[in-house]
Amino acid sequence: LVARHHVRGERRQLSALISRTSRWTATLVAPAVLILAVLRDDVLALVDPSYVGPESAFVLLLLVPPFASCAFGLAGNFVAYMGHSRWNLANSLTVAGLNTALNWALIPRYGLAGAAGATAISTVLVITFQQLELWGLEKVRLRLAAIRAPHLAFLVGVGALVALGGDPAHAGSLGSRLGLAAGLTFGFVALAWLLGHPELRAKLGGRADGAD
């Protein structure tokens, strides 16, 4: 689809395509991030109990790259699909260099949190570069209005976790944490639906707003 629209010079359709696809990928990854933020100790305990505890906060930083990649990272794919593979190579070299430099600077002082922070920072920066490249090279961009629903719903979920106080990964029983994770997922879907998420409204009932 990207190649077809590109050959035809259909930039408006390309902007609509990346916005619609990014809306869906953000919709899928946002509740997964909220769930893992709550259940991260339970997941880490399956690997090694020594990871469980306050030190597991590094996982929160490790959740930033997959969220950013799913929500905004398709710009890099679009750049490649439109024939700008050298830019993608430059992006890969940039993220490798940034990640290495940040690891060298942060790991000695912050350990696992430093490594996770280095990955998060380098990933977000490169994804930002990709968005700028997509606009500068092809005049194609994500439409903020089209991706509003999942992102606002996600921010509300993050705000709810912060408002609870303390660290939900260390609070209560496994049952209560599972209940919180389920509640956050339901709340995310409900709020995204209320905000006019077109595909959710089409699947769950209700009028879609038709946003691209």
HUBEL-V376475 format. One record per helix or strand. SS is the DSSP state (helix for helix, strand for strand). FROM is the first residue (numbers start at 1). TO is the last residue. If there is no record, write none. Layout:
ss;from;to
SS;FROM;TO
SS;FROM;TO
This chain:
ss;from;to
helix;2;8
helix;11;47
helix;49;51
helix;54;72
helix;74;81
helix;85;110
helix;112;138
helix;148;164
helix;168;170
helix;174;194
helix;198;204
